[in-house]
Amino acid sequence: MPRKTLRTLLFLGSWLLALGSFGQDIIILKNGNKMYCKIVFVDSSSVYYSKPPQKTQMEISRTEIEKYIWTNNPANDTIPGRSKDLFIIGLSGGMAKPISDYASMDASDIKSGLAKTGYIQRASITLMLTKYFGLSGTFMFQKNKLDASPIEELYSRTYNTTFTVSSTYWKSKGLFAGFYLNYPVKTLKGMNVYSDLYVGNPKHELPSVVYTGAPYGAVATVTQHESVMRAFTFYGGLGLSYRIDKLISINLSGHYFYSKPEFINILTTSSTGYYGKDDYEQKITSINLELGLNVIIGRK
């Protein structure tokens, strides 16, 4: 065989081998692009590959990958591009802004909650059943000050004398159960949109209110005592999370809080010896803005 022909065959053979190697593995990105390459190895956060005939090893984050096909994998199958988070532990807190009747400052209206802007604190744990869906539980504490000034103005005007009124806080706390949905924003690496929805039967505390005045000449003090009742409560909303590390993310969310507890046998006493009990129902609604931190425990 002529030497030139032999060189040509060897050259073509080497390129055929290279092309065969080049096409054996596929990485499919979330933007739809496909990369034909040779996958070298994979860890929990990245896929390492080369593009024959070049031997330079390159790395791509698994958050950018929809899936990949690795022919040298022992199972010889298609493997998800992103490992599933197992547990998500979350801590969050922020502003609890009363709305509707709960926020009304009309002391003459029995439905008014006279609630001022307060705060909410939450701790949650989520078990991810799939890459995007999980079951979640959360412990919540919300606190809003009852504004006594509208009551002072109403009583002082009605009885034509000066009243002083002091009050404590509306409080809600307890355990909730629900679900969690999470979906990546493909155009922003590390960014996710999520939604969560919870229901529970927490404790709600009616504030105590102390009235002091002299409507009939003699100074008297009347105290409406605290009362605690449980009631069905809904809590749900939407948020954005950004993964600053493969196991840590920060999030910003907005949630709607709803409950309507009925307080039974609220005790009222006075310095003149009066003693009585009454019932009262209050719709508690608020829009809550939370900032939080999530930590991933275990990946699968």
C-alpha positions as MATLAB code, in Angstrom:
seq = 'MPRKTLRTLLFLGSWLLALGSFGQDIIILKNGNKMYCKIVFVDSSSVYYSKPPQKTQMEISRTEIEKYIWTNNPANDTIPGRSKDLFIIGLSGGMAKPISDYASMDASDIKSGLAKTGYIQRASITLMLTKYFGLSGTFMFQKNKLDASPIEELYSRTYNTTFTVSSTYWKSKGLFAGFYLNYPVKTLKGMNVYSDLYVGNPKHELPSVVYTGAPYGAVATVTQHESVMRAFTFYGGLGLSYRIDKLISINLSGHYFYSKPEFINILTTSSTGYYGKDDYEQKITSINLELGLNVIIGRK';
ca = [
       0.000    0.000    0.000;
       1.414    3.407   -0.886;
       2.673    5.406    2.066;
       0.460    8.405    1.243;
      -2.675    6.233    1.188;
      -1.718    4.661    4.554;
      -1.283    8.090    6.122;
      -4.696    9.132    4.801;
      -6.405    6.039    6.243;
      -4.735    6.498    9.638;
      -5.782   10.156    9.662;
      -9.409    9.351    8.792;
      -9.477    6.519   11.348;
      -8.293    8.756   14.159;
     -11.002   11.305   13.335;
     -13.690    8.650   13.176;
     -12.655    7.442   16.633;
     -12.682   11.005   17.879;
     -16.104   11.679   16.445;
     -17.455    8.473   17.956;
     -16.111    9.485   21.351;
     -17.397   13.024   20.911;
     -20.984   11.926   20.399;
     -21.322    9.349   23.145;
     -22.645   11.607   25.973;
     -25.255   14.380   25.903;
     -25.871   17.268   28.303;
     -29.239   19.001   27.786;
     -29.367   22.490   29.255;
     -32.434   24.180   30.695;
     -32.401   26.676   27.821;
     -32.867   23.773   25.386;
     -29.321   23.613   24.021;
     -27.588   20.237   23.723;
     -23.900   19.578   24.335;
     -22.344   16.455   22.764;
     -19.330   15.562   24.858;
     -17.582   12.988   26.999;
     -18.692   13.124   30.639;
     -15.730   12.457   32.934;
     -17.449   12.396   36.308;
     -20.331   13.936   38.277;
     -20.686   15.203   41.840;
     -23.577   16.740   43.785;
     -23.113   20.225   42.313;
     -21.394   19.896   38.901;
     -20.872   17.793   35.789;
     -17.294   17.536   34.488;
     -16.783   16.865   30.795;
     -14.457   17.197   27.827;
     -14.953   17.654   24.081;
     -12.766   15.180   22.163;
     -10.332   15.334   20.556;
      -9.500   18.027   23.128;
      -8.616   16.673   26.579;
      -9.267   19.877   28.513;
     -11.726   19.160   31.319;
     -14.566   21.632   31.808;
     -17.237   22.065   34.492;
     -20.905   23.034   34.381;
     -23.241   23.550   37.347;
     -26.092   21.073   37.714;
     -28.472   24.003   38.244;
     -28.028   24.829   34.533;
     -28.798   21.266   33.395;
     -32.210   19.825   32.624;
     -30.805   16.292   32.273;
     -27.829   14.407   30.884;
     -27.170   11.034   29.275;
     -23.971    9.349   30.393;
     -23.312    6.182   28.397;
     -20.529    4.998   30.679;
     -22.740    5.222   33.739;
     -23.128    1.703   35.235;
     -26.919    1.905   34.942;
     -26.584    3.303   31.393;
     -29.613    5.537   31.886;
     -30.754    9.148   31.794;
     -29.969   10.896   35.078;
     -31.707   14.073   36.324;
     -29.520   17.123   35.972;
     -30.285   18.408   39.468;
     -30.267   16.301   42.597;
     -33.378   16.609   44.740;
     -33.229   18.456   48.046;
     -34.388   16.155   50.836;
     -35.247   18.468   53.750;
     -35.453   22.272   53.787;
     -35.167   24.016   57.161;
     -36.402   27.618   57.084;
     -36.362   30.595   59.427;
     -38.135   33.830   58.545;
     -39.573   36.960   60.044;
     -40.960   40.310   59.088;
     -43.843   42.758   59.100;
     -47.479   41.810   59.789;
     -49.732   44.517   58.322;
     -53.409   44.301   59.467;
     -56.096   44.782   56.827;
     -59.897   45.064   56.647;
     -61.839   45.020   59.968;
     -58.743   43.956   61.876;
     -57.032   47.233   60.913;
     -60.092   49.476   61.443;
     -59.612   52.262   64.018;
     -63.342   52.968   64.469;
     -63.788   52.277   68.187;
     -67.587   52.610   67.868;
     -67.714   49.615   65.475;
     -67.807   46.250   67.282;
     -66.032   44.600   64.300;
     -62.965   46.851   64.516;
     -59.758   45.162   65.658;
     -57.809   48.418   66.267;
     -54.674   46.430   65.354;
     -51.428   48.210   64.529;
     -48.643   46.920   62.293;
     -46.745   44.186   64.101;
     -44.401   41.346   63.300;
     -44.370   37.646   62.452;
     -41.780   34.933   63.124;
     -41.757   31.470   61.571;
     -39.728   28.254   61.642;
     -40.517   25.566   59.090;
     -39.391   22.172   57.818;
     -40.231   20.781   54.387;
     -39.876   17.228   53.084;
     -39.384   17.365   49.309;
     -41.261   14.512   47.638;
     -40.152   15.572   44.157;
     -37.765   18.165   42.810;
     -40.527   20.780   42.886;
     -43.127   19.624   45.450;
     -42.973   18.954   49.176;
     -44.996   18.629   52.367;
     -44.306   21.299   54.951;
     -44.910   22.145   58.581;
     -44.364   25.505   60.234;
     -44.565   27.082   63.680;
     -45.817   30.650   63.549;
     -45.997   33.535   66.006;
     -47.710   36.811   65.092;
     -48.137   39.853   67.309;
     -50.064   43.117   66.746;
     -50.539   45.898   69.281;
     -54.122   46.996   69.995;
     -54.220   50.778   69.590;
     -55.923   52.225   72.679;
     -56.063   55.849   71.512;
     -59.366   55.535   69.547;
     -61.001   54.076   72.684;
     -59.681   56.962   74.811;
     -61.078   59.496   72.352;
     -64.482   57.791   72.134;
     -64.972   57.437   75.918;
     -63.678   60.927   76.680;
     -66.045   62.411   74.103;
     -69.035   60.294   75.193;
     -68.706   60.966   78.934;
     -67.243   64.492   78.620;
     -64.327   63.630   80.863;
     -60.767   62.379   80.472;
     -60.226   58.647   80.139;
     -56.911   56.802   80.029;
     -56.852   53.441   78.297;
     -54.004   50.930   78.120;
     -53.878   47.688   76.171;
     -51.754   44.664   75.338;
     -51.330   42.709   72.065;
     -53.274   40.524   69.699;
     -51.287   37.278   69.479;
     -51.531   34.187   67.286;
     -49.243   31.182   67.597;
     -49.272   27.510   66.734;
     -48.394   24.727   64.325;
     -49.508   24.579   60.704;
     -49.290   21.926   57.991;
     -49.373   22.349   54.243;
     -47.513   21.999   50.972;
     -44.643   23.718   49.198;
     -44.134   24.279   45.447;
     -40.818   25.443   44.024;
     -39.868   26.166   40.423;
     -36.604   27.586   39.007;
     -36.456   30.799   36.998;
     -34.569   29.581   33.937;
     -33.295   33.010   32.924;
     -31.762   33.743   36.363;
     -29.309   31.214   37.715;
     -30.050   30.253   41.321;
     -33.407   32.062   41.409;
     -36.642   30.198   42.206;
     -40.307   31.133   42.500;
     -42.171   29.293   45.258;
     -45.611   29.062   46.779;
     -46.680   27.640   50.120;
     -50.082   27.072   51.678;
     -50.778   26.171   55.321;
     -53.774   25.492   57.525;
     -53.822   25.086   61.278;
     -55.716   25.476   64.536;
     -53.491   27.868   66.501;
     -54.192   29.807   69.679;
     -55.368   33.405   69.350;
     -55.180   35.822   72.274;
     -57.586   38.710   72.773;
     -55.742   41.706   74.317;
     -56.526   42.998   77.758;
     -57.826   46.575   77.922;
     -57.798   48.742   81.066;
     -60.088   51.821   81.201;
     -59.652   54.478   83.920;
     -61.922   57.501   84.227;
     -64.541   59.331   86.289;
     -67.713   59.333   84.171;
     -69.951   59.793   87.269;
     -67.634   61.846   89.484;
     -65.725   59.021   91.168;
     -62.639   57.527   89.508;
     -63.117   53.902   88.509;
     -61.025   51.328   86.634;
     -62.515   48.666   84.380;
     -60.420   45.773   83.081;
     -61.271   43.524   80.163;
     -59.022   40.506   80.694;
     -57.147   38.454   78.102;
     -58.911   35.508   76.518;
     -57.373   32.650   74.494;
     -59.199   30.515   71.932;
     -58.249   28.220   69.048;
     -59.621   28.729   65.531;
     -59.082   27.474   61.997;
     -56.438   29.631   60.312;
     -55.236   29.928   56.718;
     -51.761   31.128   55.734;
     -50.490   31.195   52.151;
     -48.459   33.198   49.702;
     -45.762   33.543   47.068;
     -42.060   34.222   47.259;
     -38.684   34.406   45.551;
     -35.652   32.479   46.735;
     -32.038   32.830   45.643;
     -29.510   30.077   46.256;
     -26.285   31.681   47.450;
     -24.722   28.263   47.997;
     -25.679   24.722   47.065;
     -27.104   24.254   50.592;
     -28.211   27.796   51.550;
     -30.770   30.185   50.046;
     -32.321   33.507   51.037;
     -35.960   34.308   50.317;
     -38.440   37.168   50.235;
     -42.157   36.417   50.425;
     -45.614   37.889   50.821;
     -48.364   35.971   52.674;
     -52.029   36.354   53.545;
     -53.175   35.510   57.097;
     -56.838   34.762   57.851;
     -58.705   33.571   60.943;
     -61.971   34.318   62.750;
     -61.749   33.211   66.387;
     -64.701   33.468   68.757;
     -63.664   34.321   72.296;
     -65.970   32.826   74.938;
     -66.558   34.032   78.504;
     -64.301   37.089   78.387;
     -63.935   38.285   81.970;
     -64.519   41.953   82.804;
     -63.959   43.356   86.311;
     -63.952   46.836   87.860;
     -62.650   48.613   90.943;
     -66.256   49.169   92.016;
     -66.896   45.440   92.328;
     -68.449   44.739   88.943;
     -67.922   41.229   87.548;
     -69.176   39.948   84.174;
     -68.488   37.695   81.180;
     -69.141   38.189   77.503;
     -68.416   36.671   74.058;
     -66.706   38.349   71.142;
     -65.777   37.360   67.566;
     -62.977   39.030   65.602;
     -61.881   38.531   61.996;
     -58.075   38.611   61.944;
     -56.531   39.327   58.537;
     -53.121   40.636   57.576;
     -50.616   40.865   54.735;
     -47.203   39.733   55.890;
     -43.859   40.526   54.280;
     -41.100   38.110   55.311;
     -37.360   37.783   54.796;
     -35.897   34.359   55.465;
     -33.050   31.873   55.224;
     -33.318   28.247   54.096;
     -30.808   25.472   54.755;
     -30.812   22.190   52.808;
     -30.388   19.079   54.981;
     -29.479   16.100   52.822;
     -29.647   15.759   49.045;
     -30.831   12.798   47.067;
];
